[in-house]
Amino acid sequence: MTINLDNKYDVILDAREDRCPMPLLKAKMALSKMAVGERLCLTACDAGSLKDIPQYVALVGFSLLSKCEDNDVYTFVIQKS
């Protein structure tokens, strides 16, 4: 996990080397430390993330600001609410 200095995201989490369920678990851990209104940018290569991340975000009531796929790399921007 890194803190982003360009202010577009508050936290950037690179989980491209991780397999299920680690991208989701790392996202949960990062979000638990973040303040309401902050944004997390998560990148992952595990295809399960395409289902797991949006379901978790909806379950806890956070906002999925964007989700994109590029060459088997999935990027999610989540705002904690």
Secondary structure, DSSP 8 states (H G I E B T S, - for coil): -EE-SSSS-SEEEEETT--TTHHHHHHHHHHHHS-TT-EEEEEE--TTHHHHHHHHHHHHT-EEEEEEEETTEEEEEEE--
